[in-house]
Amino acid sequence: MANAGRSHVRLARSGMEERMGGLTIWWHGRRLAPRQQRHQEGHSYVAGIWRLQGIIVVWLTLVATAAYGQESSQRLTLTPSLSLGERYDDNIFETRTNKQHDFITVLSPGIRAQYLTTAPAVGTQFDFDYRANFEFFADHSSENNVGHRLSLTLESPLAPSLDVRLRDLFLLTENPFGRDERLSNPTGLRPVSQQQRTRTIHNEAEGRADIRLGGRMSLGVLFGSLVDDVSVPQELDEFRYTVGTELGYALNVARDSRVFVAYQVAFESFRANGTVPSVNADAAFQVHAIGTGVRHELTPTLAVDAGLGYSFTTSDAPQKDGHKGVIGNVKLTKTFNSGQASLGYSRRFSAGGSTGDVVIDDTVSATASINLTGKLKAGLDSNVTWSNFQGVTTSTATSDNSDQRFLSIRPSLTYQILRPWSVSVAYIYV
């Protein structure tokens, strides 16, 4: 496991520290040429960066003008943002040996569109957040690049008895630390591509529709998708589609306490980029999960989410068929006058993204966001994952399907200088 220290100082517009789940399809299915190939084709990478930056600045100026002209009572708000930071990276290629360090200047223009109801009644809420990350390396200028992050959150009561929720997150980046954001619990990163500065595409969506059946009963329909596209011969592209249903009963409507039983199936498929890491690694398989759970507020400031179930796999590949076991999760969330903290544990079956094998992931996560003073806020985002590969026989020298552990810790401090401006410092250890 490679380790790297990070220090990061950023001057940002307000709202840049808030990150929500998000969307994008327009890069999906489009493989970008390597940087060397772009040079060979006569394209100037640096010139392209500044052209794109100019377009974005003009675009943000137009959006800011439009937002300024709106009435305060309007539901739609458009907020441009600009973040400028300096990052020191002691291991920019994420290698175990021959580590290379560098200072990286990060310029991040962005735009956020929010649609909120002004009435007390519950209505449609929409949050769209996009930013570009221009990275400039002091000593390794050939690694200069542009990354993109786009997110979407939508909640809408389509009918008195029907609620719909949707989240989507899109990431296109060459920065290894820009790939660990997830809508669901992170379960470690790909060991080969994570130790390279290679362009990757991650698109993840989650959604559900809840139908009130009458009284305190409700029926939920769940769906999701995941696309991980990498340009590394030793790893596989992963495609996951999830469907499920959940029958719930409200114990306490005021406290949002409920119990439920659920069934879910995930369809995993893969695409080889070169050498297939292990026998039948690129063969598709399915993960079935049946379980029950509860969400309950123990006190007005302490909530617990817990679930217990049984999971098994089906596949045409003998090494992936018939794996089974108990799965579960528990999470405690404590709300303070000045913030919130949570501690959780989960176990589930997944695909070893780099190899396409069946894996049991055990993850412990801890997060916190506390306002220390009126202007100073402390944050913590950390998790550790143990990945246990199931019934795999290594067949090639490039296989990386041994049991793995992934650890990530990110403490941060943010100080609000003025209402629209803040400065933050963060340290990341992986």
Solvent accessible surface area in square Angstrom, and as a share of the most:
residue,aa,sasa,rsa
1,M,82,0.37
2,A,13,0.10
3,N,60,0.31
4,A,1,0.01
5,G,15,0.14
6,R,4,0.01
7,S,52,0.34
8,H,25,0.11
9,V,77,0.44
10,R,34,0.12
11,L,75,0.37
12,A,2,0.02
13,R,80,0.29
14,S,58,0.37
15,G,32,0.31
16,M,7,0.03
17,E,59,0.27
18,E,96,0.43
19,R,74,0.27
20,M,71,0.32
21,G,7,0.07
22,G,0,0.00
23,L,47,0.24
24,T,2,0.01
25,I,115,0.58
26,W,144,0.51
27,W,32,0.11
28,H,88,0.39
29,G,68,0.66
30,R,137,0.50
31,R,118,0.43
32,L,42,0.21
33,A,32,0.25
34,P,80,0.50
35,R,29,0.11
36,Q,121,0.54
37,Q,77,0.34
38,R,45,0.17
39,H,99,0.44
40,Q,151,0.67
41,E,95,0.43
42,G,64,0.61
43,H,110,0.49
44,S,57,0.37
45,Y,29,0.11
46,V,76,0.44
47,A,36,0.28
48,G,26,0.25
49,I,4,0.02
50,W,133,0.47
51,R,152,0.56
52,L,59,0.29
53,Q,29,0.13
54,G,35,0.33
55,I,117,0.60
56,I,10,0.05
57,V,75,0.43
58,V,92,0.53
59,W,102,0.36
60,L,20,0.10
61,T,79,0.46
62,L,117,0.58
63,V,20,0.11
64,A,41,0.32
65,T,92,0.54
66,A,57,0.44
67,A,27,0.21
68,Y,199,0.76
69,G,62,0.59
70,Q,55,0.24
71,E,123,0.55
72,S,120,0.78
73,S,86,0.55
74,Q,89,0.40
75,R,108,0.39
76,L,76,0.38
77,T,63,0.37
78,L,44,0.22
79,T,60,0.35
80,P,32,0.20
81,S,12,0.08
82,L,80,0.40
83,S,1,0.01
84,L,92,0.46
85,G,6,0.05
86,E,73,0.33
87,R,20,0.07
88,Y,70,0.27
89,D,2,0.01
90,D,50,0.26
91,N,0,0.00
92,I,0,0.00
93,F,52,0.22
94,E,5,0.02
95,T,42,0.24
96,R,156,0.57
97,T,104,0.61
98,N,124,0.63
99,K,88,0.37
100,Q,60,0.27
101,H,102,0.46
102,D,1,0.00
103,F,106,0.44
104,I,0,0.00
105,T,49,0.29
106,V,16,0.09
107,L,28,0.14
108,S,5,0.03
109,P,2,0.01
110,G,1,0.01
111,I,8,0.04
112,R,30,0.11
113,A,13,0.10
114,Q,45,0.20
115,Y,72,0.27
116,L,80,0.40
117,T,39,0.23
118,T,94,0.55
119,A,53,0.41
120,P,145,0.91
121,A,73,0.57
122,V,127,0.73
123,G,15,0.14
124,T,47,0.28
125,Q,75,0.34
126,F,61,0.25
127,D,12,0.06
128,F,51,0.21
129,D,11,0.06
130,Y,20,0.08
131,R,38,0.14
132,A,0,0.00
133,N,35,0.18
134,F,0,0.00
135,E,7,0.03
136,F,42,0.17
137,F,9,0.04
138,A,74,0.57
139,D,107,0.56
140,H,44,0.20
141,S,72,0.47
142,S,73,0.47
143,E,23,0.10
144,N,12,0.06
145,N,1,0.01
146,V,13,0.07
147,G,4,0.03
148,H,18,0.08
149,R,3,0.01
150,L,10,0.05
151,S,1,0.01
152,L,16,0.08
153,T,16,0.10
154,L,50,0.25
155,E,73,0.33
156,S,15,0.10
157,P,48,0.30
158,L,115,0.57
159,A,39,0.30
160,P,130,0.82
161,S,50,0.32
162,L,50,0.25
163,D,42,0.22
164,V,35,0.20
165,R,104,0.38
166,L,47,0.23
167,R,89,0.32
168,D,10,0.05
169,L,1,0.00
170,F,1,0.00
171,L,9,0.04
172,L,0,0.00
173,T,15,0.09
174,E,9,0.04
175,N,19,0.10
176,P,1,0.01
177,F,23,0.10
178,G,26,0.25
179,R,17,0.06
180,D,45,0.23
181,E,50,0.22
182,R,67,0.25
183,L,21,0.10
184,S,54,0.35
185,N,72,0.37
186,P,34,0.22
187,T,33,0.19
188,G,22,0.21
189,L,32,0.16
190,R,30,0.11
191,P,30,0.19
192,V,28,0.16
193,S,2,0.02
194,Q,19,0.08
195,Q,50,0.22
196,Q,72,0.32
197,R,23,0.08
198,T,21,0.12
199,R,45,0.16
200,T,11,0.06
201,I,10,0.05
202,H,8,0.03
203,N,18,0.09
204,E,12,0.05
205,A,16,0.12
206,E,55,0.25
207,G,9,0.09
208,R,50,0.18
209,A,24,0.18
210,D,21,0.11
211,I,65,0.33
212,R,110,0.40
213,L,98,0.49
214,G,46,0.44
215,G,88,0.84
216,R,115,0.42
217,M,68,0.30
218,S,20,0.13
219,L,58,0.29
220,G,2,0.02
221,V,69,0.40
222,L,30,0.15
223,F,92,0.38
224,G,16,0.15
225,S,33,0.21
226,L,13,0.07
227,V,13,0.07
228,D,17,0.09
229,D,16,0.08
230,V,4,0.02
231,S,58,0.38
232,V,0,0.00
233,P,74,0.47
234,Q,60,0.27
235,E,0,0.00
236,L,1,0.00
237,D,0,0.00
238,E,6,0.03
239,F,35,0.14
240,R,43,0.16
241,Y,114,0.43
242,T,19,0.11
243,V,76,0.43
244,G,12,0.12
245,T,57,0.33
246,E,14,0.06
247,L,69,0.34
248,G,2,0.02
249,Y,88,0.34
250,A,24,0.19
251,L,81,0.40
252,N,61,0.31
253,V,107,0.61
254,A,102,0.79
255,R,87,0.32
256,D,82,0.43
257,S,0,0.00
258,R,54,0.20
259,V,53,0.31
260,F,50,0.21
261,V,83,0.48
262,A,26,0.20
263,Y,82,0.31
264,Q,69,0.30
265,V,12,0.07
266,A,14,0.11
267,F,91,0.38
268,E,4,0.02
269,S,41,0.26
270,F,22,0.09
271,R,107,0.39
272,A,44,0.34
273,N,44,0.22
274,G,43,0.41
275,T,65,0.38
276,V,47,0.27
277,P,1,0.01
278,S,4,0.03
279,V,67,0.39
280,N,56,0.29
281,A,0,0.00
282,D,65,0.34
283,A,31,0.24
284,A,49,0.38
285,F,0,0.00
286,Q,46,0.21
287,V,14,0.08
288,H,32,0.14
289,A,25,0.19
290,I,91,0.46
291,G,24,0.23
292,T,71,0.42
293,G,8,0.08
294,V,48,0.28
295,R,64,0.23
296,H,65,0.29
297,E,37,0.17
298,L,89,0.44
299,T,57,0.33
300,P,108,0.68
301,T,58,0.33
302,L,49,0.24
303,A,13,0.10
304,V,22,0.13
305,D,46,0.24
306,A,30,0.23
307,G,16,0.16
308,L,117,0.58
309,G,13,0.12
310,Y,94,0.36
311,S,1,0.01
312,F,61,0.26
313,T,2,0.01
314,T,47,0.27
315,S,20,0.13
316,D,152,0.79
317,A,7,0.05
318,P,112,0.70
319,Q,48,0.21
320,K,4,0.02
321,D,68,0.35
322,G,43,0.41
323,H,32,0.14
324,K,133,0.56
325,G,21,0.20
326,V,91,0.52
327,I,29,0.15
328,G,16,0.15
329,N,68,0.35
330,V,65,0.37
331,K,93,0.40
332,L,76,0.38
333,T,26,0.15
334,K,73,0.31
335,T,58,0.34
336,F,90,0.37
337,N,171,0.88
338,S,44,0.28
339,G,21,0.20
340,Q,89,0.40
341,A,29,0.23
342,S,19,0.12
343,L,103,0.51
344,G,10,0.10
345,Y,86,0.33
346,S,14,0.09
347,R,90,0.33
348,R,73,0.27
349,F,11,0.05
350,S,5,0.03
351,A,10,0.08
352,G,9,0.09
353,G,18,0.17
354,S,5,0.04
355,T,2,0.01
356,G,0,0.00
357,D,5,0.03
358,V,1,0.01
359,V,3,0.01
360,I,19,0.10
361,D,5,0.03
362,D,20,0.11
363,T,3,0.01
364,V,54,0.31
365,S,28,0.18
366,A,28,0.22
367,T,57,0.33
368,A,29,0.22
369,S,49,0.32
370,I,44,0.22
371,N,76,0.39
372,L,96,0.48
373,T,82,0.48
374,G,85,0.82
375,K,105,0.44
376,L,50,0.25
377,K,73,0.31
378,A,26,0.20
379,G,21,0.20
380,L,66,0.33
381,D,81,0.42
382,S,16,0.10
383,N,16,0.08
384,V,27,0.16
385,T,1,0.00
386,W,115,0.41
387,S,17,0.11
388,N,66,0.34
389,F,23,0.10
390,Q,34,0.15
391,G,54,0.52
392,V,42,0.24
393,T,90,0.52
394,T,82,0.47
395,S,62,0.40
396,T,47,0.27
397,A,114,0.88
398,T,58,0.34
399,S,24,0.15
400,D,47,0.24
401,N,12,0.06
402,S,75,0.48
403,D,94,0.49
404,Q,54,0.24
405,R,131,0.48
406,F,24,0.10
407,L,46,0.23
408,S,11,0.07
409,I,65,0.33
410,R,76,0.28
411,P,55,0.35
412,S,24,0.15
413,L,76,0.38
414,T,17,0.10
415,Y,97,0.37
416,Q,66,0.29
417,I,73,0.37
418,L,116,0.58
419,R,207,0.75
420,P,48,0.30
421,W,86,0.30
422,S,12,0.08
423,V,47,0.27
424,S,14,0.09
425,V,67,0.39
426,A,6,0.05
427,Y,101,0.38
428,I,23,0.12
429,Y,74,0.28
430,V,11,0.06
